[in-house]
Amino acid sequence: MDSKKIQGLIASVLKPSHKYIEEKTFLGIEKMGKIVEKEMESYSFTLFNEEGNALNYFQKSKNTTLSQQSINNNEDEDNSKTFFQKYSYKYNTNGQIVEENAYDSNGVFLQKSIYEYNSNGKIEECREFDREGKLISSKKYDLKGNIIEKNTYYKNGKLRERELFKYDLEKNTVEKNTYDSERNFKKKEIYKYNSKGNEIEYNSFNLEEMFDWKCITSQYEYDQRNNWIKRIINDGDNYKVTTRKIIYYGEEDNTNFPNWDSPFFKDLKE
């Protein structure tokens, strides 16, 4: 599980009082009107402190090796953004980040991000540069802090791709349009959400794939705290079922970290 996936896992839980999240994903089949879990595809287990920060995780997926990592937060460093990289920052007179430098766990420089703000202190643009100082991407923001435009670039500085975004009142992405380097339309993606903010429908129209139109739907079951504990995704041909066990601080539970030698993981072959 990379840092982005863990960030997404945290964001998908409404209240930061969870102690751990155990997540299993299966391929599913429809049988007598019901979706039956068939083959396990992946498993993850993430432990959190009471502030909602990840402390330790295990992950294993089919055809991949076991991933295990302890996450140690150094109080002298700002680790709020990620768990596996180190960052250094520069600030303006208003205390806002204007430069961010990313390093790997060995201290090797990876990339730099430059942030620009308007006269009201709202972020307007972010530009990212690789270790050689070449521009690799740029993002523009609306007044609510949503990314409305993202551009990626080739090594020679030429535009590679442009993405334009639209949002609803809850700041959920509802539409994304992608264009090529010549600003020709490539792909449209449309998202729909339920009242809890979970994605329930995804539609995409890809001009490069013979006008391919895809529709993916999601159904959820929730616990008493309105966090989803089961999700069924249907792409029209296949089903994917994800179940989550969420244990909150204050609840009785004696679960230890997974035993990878147990029969439970026999279908998760390395």
HUGI-V119032 format. One record per backbone hydrogen bond with DSSP energy under -0.5 kcal/mol. NH is the residue of the N-H (numbers start at 1). CO is the residue of the C=O. If there is no record, write none. Layout:
nh co
NH CO
NH CO
This chain:
nh co
6 2
7 3
8 4
9 5
10 6
11 7
12 8
13 10
14 12
17 15
18 15
19 247
20 247
21 46
22 245
23 21
23 44
24 243
25 42
26 241
27 39
28 239
29 36
31 29
31 34
34 31
36 29
36 34
38 27
39 27
41 25
42 25
43 60
44 23
45 58
46 21
47 56
48 19
49 53
52 49
55 47
56 47
57 69
58 45
59 67
60 43
62 41
63 269
64 61
67 59
69 57
71 55
72 70
73 71
74 72
75 73
77 74
79 77
86 103
88 101
90 99
92 96
95 92
98 90
99 90
100 113
101 88
102 111
103 86
104 108
107 104
110 102
111 102
112 129
113 100
114 127
115 98
116 125
118 122
121 118
124 116
125 116
126 139
127 114
128 137
129 112
130 134
131 110
133 130
136 128
137 128
138 151
139 126
140 149
141 124
142 146
145 142
148 140
148 146
149 140
150 163
151 138
152 161
153 136
154 158
157 154
160 152
161 152
162 179
163 150
164 177
165 148
166 175
168 172
171 168
174 166
175 166
176 189
177 164
178 187
179 162
180 184
181 160
183 180
186 178
187 178
188 205
189 176
190 203
191 174
192 201
194 198
197 194
200 192
201 192
202 216
203 190
204 214
205 188
206 212
207 186
207 205
208 186
209 206
210 207
211 207
212 206
214 204
216 202
217 234
218 200
219 232
221 230
223 227
226 223
229 221
230 221
231 242
232 219
233 231
233 240
234 217
235 238
239 28
240 233
241 26
242 231
242 240
243 24
244 229
245 22
246 244
247 20
247 245
249 17
251 248
260 258
262 259
265 262
266 263
268 265
269 267
